[in-house]
Amino acid sequence: MKNNQLIVESRETGKTTYLFNEIHKLIEEGRNVIVLDSATDHVEKSLLKKVIGDFKNAHVIDMRDENAVVLKDLSISEFITNFMNFFPFKDIYNNRNKVICFDLSYFLELGHDIFDETNDMKKYKYYRNLYNMLSQQIVLTIILMGKYGMIKNSIVVMDEIEFPVIDYDVSLLQDDIKFLASVHPENAFGSFYESFEKLDFKVFKRRKD
C-alpha cells in the first residue's frame, strides 16, 4: 500500500533537520533506510553528510557515469523488464543491510558549472535532465526491488530531489517501499510527486514531535 509523504517548503525552514531526526527514529524502529540527497556541498545543511557522520554502516553511492543513466535512452517499460542489469540494482543489493546513501549532486552541479562558464543553456538543460532521469532510475529500481522482495521493511528519505515529467505512474508498482521527501516549491513538479500526500509541515512536525 502506497504511503508517500511530501513536505513542500521554502529554504531554511528545518526540513533537512526534520528528515534527519526521522531517520534516527526509523532506524531505531528496525527499518532499513535509503537516503537520496542532491545538496551535499555544505556539511551543516546536507542530509547525506549528517547521515554518514552518524551511522557507521552508511554506504555512499556517487554515480558520475552518463552511460549508466539508461532511462535517457530506454522507455520505462524496457527498463522495468531489464532493471536488474542496470544501475543501481547491484549497488543496492550488495549493500541492502546498510544505510544506503545516494549522492545525486554531480550532474546537477555540473550543469550549473558549465552554464556559469559557457552560458550554454542547451548543455545546462542536458545535465539537468540527466540528473532528473537518474533520480527516476534510482527510485524505480528501489520500487521494483521492494515489489519483488529483494529489499524489505524499507523507507526512502529524499531531500531536495527533482524528478522528470513522464506519462508513466511508477508509484503504481509500489508494494513494500514507502517514501518521505522534502522539496522546494519550485521543484515539486516531477510526476512521481503526484502520488505523494502533501503535508502541512508545521502541523505534521508538531504532531510527530
Secondary structure, 3 states (H helix, E strand, C coil): CCCCEEEECCCCCCHHHHHHHHHHHHHHCCCEEEEEECCCCCCCCCHHHHHHHHCCCEEEECCCCHHHCHHHCCCHHHHHHHHHHCCCHHHHHHCCCCEEEEECHHHHHHHHHHHHHHCCHHHHHHHHHHHHHHHHHHHHHHHHHHHCCCCCCEEEEEECCCCCCCCCCHHHHCCCEEEEEEECHHHCCCHHHHHCEEECHHHHHHHHC
